Structures are given as structure tokens and as C-alpha cells.
Amino acid sequence: MEYRQLGDSGLMVSVLSLGTMTFGGEGDYRMIGSTGVEDAQRQLDMCLAAGVNLIDTSDAYSFGRSEEIIGEVIKARRDELLIATKVRFPIGPGPNDAGLSRHHIIRACEASLRRLQTDHIDLYQAHNWDGVTPVEETMAAFDALVSSGKVRYIGCSNFAGWHVMKSLAASERNRLSGYVSMQIHYTLQAREAENELIPIALDQGLGVLVWSPLAAGLLSGKYRRNDSAPEEGRHTFEEWDEPPIHDTERLYDIIDALIAVAERHGSTAAVVALAWLLRRPGVTSVLLGARTDEQLSGNLEAASFELSDEDLDLLDSVSRVPLGYPYWHQARLARDRLSEADLSLLGRYI
């Protein structure tokens, strides 16, 4: 297992991490998975044996049940793991039971600590943007948790580029703890993060954690052109529409390319898709979620999977999208003075 520095922090995390949205199966989360304590323990053991040192969850997953399960299975192995969780979404019916206010952040953190049965959270993340709460209040609340020792590092998730920069500016201006990472959706099927988020991560020294790296199973290889849908999987539920599919033909072109590369190496489309992400600029760790032990075991192989230049060229050719403005203008007329962050997007077009 390879370990990478989480942004400009001193924390080292494994390139593959365990995502736990499948833990619990409460309410609508049944569409994602219903992993209980016994199965979660087995999956955790598999990950630790492979060298994984980060487990990611949220107080929103199965209404806190995911955190409770993690609390049960890590009791004897807490010091071997880094625990990441998140705050932002509703944890109750009240008007202050959601958001990134000081009230909600501190209350939610204390509740997560109880569910996780631990005295600290290694990485506490804003799960989404809150455009109502002043960003200074949000960053001050996170800073208070860091100062108290209840939280070691803070990060954000699902922010737009200007949300990230506004938050970083507020923390720097007020000498508060700042985000060390962002958790984003990023796949061969959804490369929007390359426009702003990846360049910001490179420029500002933020780690990048990738959620749903197989696009909720779309890139696993079980969805094929002109085939009927598989019997299991999130996309067998009519109400599941994440991530959105804007171009079905492009999606199947990507799947065909993944399968072609996988067959060339005697591997799986899922492993190829994960390995591609690990080669992308700025990516620190990819979160693996799995319904079954077999899925998890297979996907862990991505940590050591090597893609050739030919493989990478094929995958890029079927997934690359045209540059929007101002990027096409920069690729034409600013190419003489571009940084590493700029080139993470524009380099392929110049």
C-alpha cells in the first residue's frame, strides 16, 4: 500500500480508504447497502491487512448508524486507524439540526464522538456548502474543535471552487485552522472537478479524497451496452439518480474502454477505473465502498495496478470533454505562463 501526504498537513493516508455509506442500510440508504456489524468487522480486517489506514463516514449515513457500527468494530484497533466523518446534513427535525453554524457543528461533533466511541476525530469535514451561515462562524467553530483536541484536521466536501477559496481566505485572515483536504466526486464519467477543484487543490496544498469512484457502480463493468440491468446495484432503483448521466453513449464508450484495458491485463473494469484515479494529479486517496467482501477484495488490487501510457491514452480519449470558457482561451493564449495547477487541466489540450 502506498501512503500519500494529505495536502500540506503532516498526515499520511493510504491511497485506498474505506468508505462506509453501505454501513447500516437505514431508510433510503438501503439502496446503497446494509452492512451490519459482523460484515463491517470482516471488511475492516481486510482493509487493515491490505494497509488501509483511513475509514470515512458521516453522521448522515443511515442517520448515524454507520458511525455506530464503526464505533463497535474499531474498539480494539482505534490506534491503527484514522477516522474521518462529516457534518452538515439534518440530524433532526429542528431548524438548527442542519447546516454549518457553530451550534450545529459543535453539537454534531459531540454526537459523532459518542457514536464512534472515541475521544477524537482525525478528519472532520463539512459535508456540503452552507450559504446562509457566515463562513467566519463556520471556520471559527471548526477551529474551536481543533483547539479542544476533539478534532485533529478539518476538510470540506462537495464545495464549488469559490466556496473553497472563500473558506481558506476566512481561516487565513482570522488565523484559524484551515481545510487540509476536500472530498469530491471524480470519475472517468464525471471529470468536472478538473476545471477548478483539482487546480485549487494543487495550488493551495489540499489533499483530495474521491467519493463514489465507480460512479455508484456504473464503471464496475456490470452495466454493459445493450444488456439488461444487473439484478443488484444502486441503479436498479428507479429513484437513484446519482451521479446524473448526461450522455449515455459516452458512458458506454468509457465502459467499453475500461473492459478492453481490463481484459488486456487480466483484471476488472473496476480496478482499472480506480487505478486511473490514482494516477490523476492531486488525488490523495480513493474511497472504496462495497456491498460484498468479493467486491472489496477485488477493488483493493487497484493500489498496485499499473496502467500503461497506451491504456491512459485510450481512457482519456473516450472520457475527455471539450474545454469550456475561459479554459479554451487560456490554452490558446496563456500557454507561455502556466503553473502546475493550470497544466493539470490544460496540459492535455496544448
C-alpha positions in Angstrom: 0.0 0.0 0.0 1.3 3.5 -0.9 0.8 6.4 1.5 0.4 10.0 0.5 0.6 13.2 2.4 -2.8 14.8 3.0 -2.3 18.2 1.4 0.2 20.3 3.2 -0.6 18.6 6.5 1.8 16.1 8.1 -0.8 13.3 7.9 -0.1 10.3 5.8 -3.1 8.4 4.4 -3.3 5.2 2.3 -4.1 5.7 -1.4 -7.2 3.5 -0.9 -9.6 4.2 2.0 -12.7 2.5 3.3 -16.0 4.4 2.6 -18.9 3.3 4.8 -22.1 4.7 3.2 -23.0 1.0 2.9 -23.0 0.5 6.6 -26.4 0.4 8.3 -28.9 0.4 5.5 -31.5 2.6 7.2 -34.1 4.4 5.1 -33.1 5.3 1.6 -29.6 4.1 2.4 -30.9 0.5 1.8 -30.3 1.3 -1.9 -26.6 1.6 -1.2 -26.1 -1.3 1.2 -27.0 -2.8 4.6 -23.7 -3.9 6.0 -24.1 -4.9 9.7 -21.5 -5.1 12.5 -20.3 -8.6 11.7 -19.8 -7.9 8.0 -18.3 -4.5 8.8 -15.8 -6.1 11.1 -14.7 -8.5 8.3 -14.3 -5.7 5.8 -12.3 -3.6 8.2 -10.0 -6.6 8.9 -9.5 -7.0 5.1 -8.6 -3.3 4.7 -6.2 -3.3 7.6 -4.5 -6.4 6.3 -4.1 -4.6 2.9 -2.6 -1.5 4.6 -5.6 0.8 4.5 -5.4 3.3 7.4 -8.4 5.7 6.8 -12.0 4.9 7.2 -14.6 7.6 6.2 -18.2 8.0 7.3 -20.8 10.7 8.0 -23.4 11.4 10.7 -25.9 11.4 7.8 -25.2 7.9 6.7 -28.2 5.8 7.8 -29.0 8.6 10.3 -25.9 7.9 12.4 -26.0 4.1 12.2 -22.9 4.0 10.1 -20.9 5.8 12.8 -22.4 3.5 15.5 -21.2 0.4 13.5 -17.7 1.8 13.1 -17.7 2.5 16.8 -18.4 -1.1 17.5 -15.8 -2.6 15.1 -12.8 -0.2 15.9 -12.8 -0.6 19.7 -9.7 -2.7 19.9 -7.9 -1.2 16.9 -8.6 2.6 17.2 -4.8 3.5 17.2 -4.4 1.7 13.9 -6.9 3.8 12.1 -7.6 7.4 11.0 -11.3 8.2 11.3 -13.0 10.8 9.1 -16.6 11.9 9.4 -18.7 14.8 8.3 -21.3 17.3 9.4 -23.9 19.5 7.5 -27.0 17.5 6.7 -30.0 17.2 9.1 -29.7 15.1 12.2 -33.2 16.0 13.5 -36.4 17.9 12.6 -35.4 21.2 14.3 -34.4 24.4 12.5 -30.9 24.2 14.0 -30.4 20.5 13.2 -28.5 21.1 10.0 -26.0 23.4 8.4 -22.6 24.7 9.4 -23.5 27.0 12.2 -21.4 27.0 15.4 -24.3 25.5 17.2 -24.8 22.6 14.8 -21.1 21.8 14.2 -20.2 21.5 17.9 -23.4 19.6 18.8 -23.0 17.2 15.8 -19.3 16.6 16.6 -20.1 15.6 20.2 -22.8 13.3 19.0 -20.4 11.7 16.4 -17.8 11.2 19.1 -20.3 9.3 21.2 -21.5 7.1 18.3 -17.9 6.4 17.2 -16.9 5.7 20.9 -13.7 7.7 20.5 -12.3 10.9 22.1 -11.2 12.5 18.8 -12.0 12.6 15.1 -8.9 12.6 12.8 -10.6 14.4 9.9 -13.8 16.4 10.4 -15.4 17.5 7.1 -18.1 20.0 6.1 -20.3 17.6 4.0 -21.6 20.4 1.8 -21.7 24.2 1.5 -23.9 26.3 3.8 -24.6 29.6 2.0 -26.6 31.0 5.0 -24.1 30.8 7.8 -21.2 33.3 7.7 -18.1 31.4 6.7 -16.2 33.1 9.5 -18.6 31.4 12.0 -18.1 28.0 10.4 -14.3 28.2 10.4 -14.2 29.5 14.0 -16.4 26.6 15.1 -14.0 24.1 13.4 -11.0 25.9 14.9 -12.5 25.6 18.4 -12.9 21.8 17.9 -9.3 21.5 16.8 -8.1 23.6 19.7 -10.0 21.5 22.1 -8.4 18.3 20.8 -11.7 16.8 19.7 -10.7 17.1 16.0 -7.2 16.8 14.5 -7.8 18.2 11.0 -10.7 19.7 9.1 -11.7 19.3 5.4 -14.6 20.2 3.1 -16.7 18.2 0.7 -18.9 19.0 -2.3 -17.8 22.6 -2.4 -17.6 24.8 -5.5 -14.2 26.3 -6.2 -15.2 29.7 -4.9 -16.6 28.1 -1.7 -13.2 26.5 -1.0 -11.3 29.7 -1.6 -13.7 31.8 0.5 -13.3 29.4 3.4 -9.5 29.3 3.1 -9.4 33.1 3.0 -11.5 33.4 6.1 -9.4 31.0 8.0 -6.1 32.7 7.0 -7.5 36.2 7.6 -8.6 35.2 11.1 -5.7 32.9 11.9 -7.9 29.9 12.3 -7.4 26.2 11.4 -8.0 25.8 7.7 -9.1 22.9 5.5 -6.4 20.4 4.7 -8.5 18.4 2.2 -11.5 18.3 0.0 -13.7 15.2 -0.7 -15.1 15.3 -4.2 -16.8 13.2 -6.8 -14.4 12.5 -9.6 -14.5 9.7 -12.2 -13.9 8.9 -15.8 -17.6 9.6 -16.3 -17.6 12.9 -14.3 -14.4 15.0 -14.9 -15.8 18.4 -13.9 -13.5 18.5 -10.9 -10.6 19.0 -13.2 -11.8 22.5 -14.1 -11.5 24.2 -10.7 -11.2 21.8 -7.8 -8.1 19.9 -8.8 -6.2 23.0 -9.7 -7.2 24.6 -6.4 -6.0 21.5 -4.5 -2.7 21.7 -6.3 -2.3 25.4 -5.9 -3.5 25.7 -2.2 -2.0 22.4 -0.9 -5.2 20.5 -0.2 -5.5 16.7 -0.2 -8.1 15.2 -2.5 -10.3 12.3 -1.3 -12.5 10.8 -4.1 -16.0 9.5 -3.2 -18.0 7.1 -5.4 -15.0 6.5 -7.7 -17.0 3.9 -9.7 -19.9 6.3 -10.3 -22.2 4.3 -8.0 -21.3 1.1 -9.8 -21.7 2.4 -13.4 -18.0 1.8 -14.1 -17.8 -1.6 -12.4 -18.3 -3.5 -15.6 -21.6 -4.9 -14.7 -23.5 -2.3 -16.8 -23.0 -3.1 -20.5 -24.2 -1.6 -23.7 -27.5 -3.2 -24.9 -27.6 -5.5 -21.9 -30.4 -5.6 -19.3 -29.6 -4.1 -16.0 -27.9 -6.3 -13.3 -30.1 -7.7 -10.6 -28.2 -5.8 -7.9 -26.8 -2.3 -7.7 -27.9 1.3 -6.9 -29.0 2.0 -10.5 -31.6 -0.8 -10.3 -33.6 1.5 -8.1 -35.7 3.9 -10.2 -35.3 6.7 -7.6 -31.5 6.6 -7.7 -30.1 9.2 -10.0 -26.6 9.9 -8.6 -24.4 10.6 -10.4 -26.5 12.0 -13.2 -25.9 10.6 -16.7 -25.9 13.4 -19.3 -24.5 11.3 -22.3 -25.4 7.6 -22.3 -23.3 6.9 -25.4 -20.2 8.5 -23.9 -20.8 6.5 -20.7 -20.8 3.2 -22.6 -17.8 4.2 -24.6 -16.0 4.7 -21.3 -17.2 1.3 -20.1 -16.1 -0.4 -23.3 -12.6 1.1 -22.9 -12.4 0.1 -19.3 -13.3 -3.5 -20.2 -10.8 -3.5 -23.1 -8.0 -2.4 -20.8 -9.0 -4.8 -18.0 -9.0 -7.8 -20.5 -5.6 -6.8 -21.7 -4.3 -7.0 -18.1 -6.4 -9.9 -16.9 -8.2 -7.6 -14.4 -11.6 -5.9 -13.9 -13.1 -2.7 -15.2 -13.5 -1.5 -11.6 -9.8 -1.9 -10.8 -8.8 -0.1 -14.0 -11.2 2.8 -13.1 -9.7 3.1 -9.6 -6.2 2.9 -10.9 -6.9 5.7 -13.4 -7.9 7.9 -10.5 -4.7 7.1 -8.5 -2.7 8.4 -11.5 -4.6 11.7 -11.7 -2.8 14.9 -10.5 -3.8 16.0 -6.9 -5.6 12.8 -5.9 -4.5 11.6 -2.4 -6.9 8.7 -1.7 -9.8 6.9 -3.3 -12.7 5.8 -1.1 -13.8 2.2 -1.6 -17.3 1.2 -0.7 -18.5 -2.4 -1.2 -21.7 -4.4 -0.8 -19.7 -7.7 -0.6 -16.3 -9.0 0.5 -15.6 -10.1 -3.0 -16.1 -6.5 -4.4 -13.9 -5.1 -1.7 -11.1 -7.7 -2.1 -11.0 -7.2 -5.9 -11.0 -3.4 -5.7 -8.1 -3.4 -3.2 -6.0 -4.7 -6.0 -6.1 -1.2 -7.6 -3.4 0.0 -5.1 -0.7 -2.0 -7.1 -2.3 -2.0 -10.6 -0.1 -0.4 -13.3 -1.6 1.4 -16.3 0.5 1.8 -19.5 0.7 5.0 -21.5 -1.4 3.3 -24.1 -4.1 2.5 -21.5 -4.1 6.0 -20.3 -4.4 7.5 -23.8 -7.4 5.2 -24.6 -9.2 6.1 -21.3 -8.5 9.8 -21.9 -9.7 9.7 -25.5 -13.2 8.4 -24.6 -13.7 10.5 -21.5 -12.2 13.9 -22.2 -14.7 16.7 -22.7 -14.2 19.9 -24.7 -12.8 22.8 -22.8 -15.2 25.5 -21.7 -14.5 29.2 -21.3 -12.1 30.6 -20.1 -10.0 27.4 -20.4 -10.0 27.2 -24.2 -8.9 30.8 -24.3 -6.1 30.1 -21.8 -5.0 27.0 -23.7 -4.6 29.2 -26.8 -3.2 32.4 -25.5 -1.8 31.9 -21.9 0.2 28.8 -22.6 3.5 30.6 -22.1 2.9 31.2 -18.4 1.0 28.3 -16.9 1.6 26.7 -13.5 1.4 23.1 -12.5 -2.1 23.7 -11.3 -3.1 25.2 -14.7 -1.5 22.4 -16.6 -3.4 19.7 -14.6 -6.3 20.7 -16.8 -4.8 22.4 -19.8 -1.8 20.3 -20.4 -3.7 17.6 -22.3 -5.1 20.3 -24.7 -1.9 22.1 -25.5 
